[in-house]
Amino acid sequence: MSTSTAALLGVRRRSESPWVARLAVVSERLVAEHGTPSLGNFRDPVKEILYILLSAKTTDAQYRRTHRALMAAFPTVADLASANARAVRRCIEAGGLAGKRAAQVVAVARALRAAGGERPGRYLRRLGLREAYHFLTSLPGVGPKSAFCVLMYSLGFDVFPVDVNVQRIAERLGAIRRGLPHRLATRRLAAVAPDGRSWELHVGLVVHGRTVCLPRGPKCGECVLADLCATGRKRNGGTGNGRA
């Protein structure tokens, strides 16, 4: 189970659940199939916070492009903290929701500078898990999922973010009930996600959800998880895909 995530969310760990071992197998198969590719995230927590803010409700190509434009125009937190929101809006307009995001970006930059001065990344790395989580979720536009991404990708904590791909595949596998609100899905998965595998399991599920376990027309006949998956077994006539 993801002990750190469960502790942050106040969730009872379910070490007796068969899904702890099953999700470890899922992780191993996804690494064998997809490797552990970069999804464009950053080791620098400040860059990662801004990257996550710009990624909501837009395409991968759009938010990568707007993040590059933002970093080129405002390379430091001090630059962003002193920026005019209209200038930031013009810079990120291609990503959509530019007015709302520009205000959030400037507010986040000011909060980071107030807390960490000229080196907010160093400040964040000195925080413990719980302190970092509470600080991140206090920032405008940064919810629990975004905070978990920063904690995992940039600060090295073994926490398990749940995005739409992760939740969809977990539902199809049968690990959680379909249609749960995101908050509840995150809590249920925190109780059974295996320790020490959060990064590889999350990345694997995201890549698998983008390439194989699609929202519509999942490619169950090509899926390395089909024999473990309630949906895959049903769609493949109860046989899986023969791959283990």
N, C-alpha and C positions, 0 to 999 in steps of 0.2 A: 504494500500500500504506500501511497505517497505521504509519508509521515509529516513532512514539513507543510504540505498543502492542507492536510487534514487538521493539523494543529492550528494553522492560521484561521481556518474556517470554523473551528470548534466542532469538527466531525469525528465521530467514533471510528477508529480504524477497524476494518473487517478482515483481519488476517486469516480468518477461517474460510473466507469466500474462495471458491474455485477460480474466480475471475482474477485474483492476484497472479496465480500461475499462468492462466490463459493469456493475460495481457503481456506477461513476460515472453511467452511464445510468439504472440503477435509482434512484439517489438523485434525479436530476433529475425522473424521472417521478413519484416519490412526493411530492416537493415540489409539483409541478404539480397532483397529485391531492388531496393532503391539507393542503397548506401545511406550516407548522412549528409545530404547536400545542403548548401547554404540557401536560406530563403531570403537573403538580403539583410538580415538583422545585424546589429552592431554590438561589438564588445564595449564600446563607449556608451555608458548609460544615458547620457544627455542626448546623443544622436538617436539612440533607440527610443527614448520617450517621444521625441518629435516624429520619428518614423512611424511609431504606432498611432500617434494622434492623426497623422495624415492618411493612414491606411483604411480608416473606417468608411464603409459604404462606397468604395471605389475600387477600380481594378489594380492589379499588381503593377502593371506598366505605368499607370497614372500616378500612383503614390510614390513609386521610385523616382519618377521624373520630377515631381513636385518637391520631393525631399532633396534631390540634388540641387534644384534651383534655389531652394531655401538656404541650404548650406553654402552655396556659392555667393549668395547675396548678403548673408548674415553669418559669417563663419564662427563667431563666438557668441556665448551666452550674453555677454555684455552688449554686443551689437543688437541682438534680438530684444533684450530687455529695454533698450532705449529706442527701439524702432517704433515708427508710426504704424498702427494696425492697417491703415490703407495701403502702405507700401508692402507689407507682408501679404495682404490680400492679393495685390497685383501679381506678386511672385508665385503664389500657389493657386491661382485662379483655375488652372487647367484641371485640378483634381476635384473640383466641385465643393460645395458648401464652404466656399472660400471665406465669407464673412465670419461665420461661426468659428471656423478653424483658425483664422488669423487672430481673433481675439483670444482664443485658448492658447495659441503658441506664445503670444506676447505675455500673457498672464503666467504661463508655466515658466518662461524664461526669467521673469521677475521673481517668482517664488524660488527658483533654483539659485539665482544670484543672492537673494536675501539669506538663504540657508547656507550656501556653500561658497559665497564670494566669487573669486575669479576661477576657482577650481571645484565646481559642483560635482564633477565626476568623482573626485577624490573623497569628497564629503559622503557621497552615496555609498562608496565602497567601504567606508568605515562603519557604516550602520549594521546592526544585526538584522536578522531576517524580519522579525516583527516590526522593528523600528522602520526599516526600509519600506515594508509593505504599507504601514500606516502613513508614512510620508508620501509615498507615491500616490496612494488613493486620495490624499488630500489635494492633489493637483487638479486644476480644471480639466475635465475631459478624460481623466485617467480612472477607469473603473478597475474592478478586481482582475478581469482577464488581461487588460493592458499591463497592470502592475505585475502579474505573474510572468508575462513575457519579458519585461525588463529584469525581473529577479532571476529568471532562468538564463536568458541569452547574455545579459551584460554583467550580472553580479554573481553568477555561478551557483545559485541556490537550486536545490533539487525540488522544484515546484512544478506543477503540471497544469499549464494553460489549456483551456477547452475552447476551441473555436468551432465554427459551423461544421468543418470537416470532421473534427474529432467527435463532436456530438453525433453527427449523422452516422458515422461508422460504428460508434459504440452502440447506437440504437439498433442498427442492422445486425451486428454481432449478437445482440441480446444481452449486453452487459448492463444496459439501463433501459427503462421503459421509454417508448416513443412519446414525443410531444411534451416532454418536461420543459418548464421554463429554464433558460440557460443557467440561472443561479442554482437551481436544484440539480441539474445535470452535472455541474461542476462539483457540487458537494458529493453526489453519489460516486463519481469517478475518483474523487480524492480519497475515498475510503478503500478503493481497490487497486489504484494504479501502483505498480511495483516500485519499491524504493530503488534509487540509483539509475533509473531508466527514463526519467521524465523527458529529458531532452530528445533522446533518440526515438522514444515512443511518440512524442508530440510531432516532431518533424516527419517521421514516417507516416503518421496518420494524415497529416496535412498534404504531403506529396501524393499519398495513395488516394485521398479524396479528390485531388485535382486531376488525377490521371486515370484512375481505375474505378473507384467507388463514387461515381459521379452522382450529382443530385437526381438527375433523370437518366435512365438507361445505364445503370451500373454494369460494368463489364465482368459479370460474375464468372463467366467461362474462362477469364484470364486471371482470376484473382487468386493470389497465394494464400488468402485467408478463407477461401470458400468452404473448406471442410470444417472450419471452426465457427462458421457464421450461419445463424438461423436463416437469414434472407438468402445467402448463397446456396445453402443446401436445398432450400425450397425451389429456387430458380433453376438449379442444376439437376433437379430430379432426385435430390437426396444423396448425390455422389460427390459433392465438392468438385474440385478440378483435377484431382489426382496428384497435386503437388504438395509436398510436405517440407 
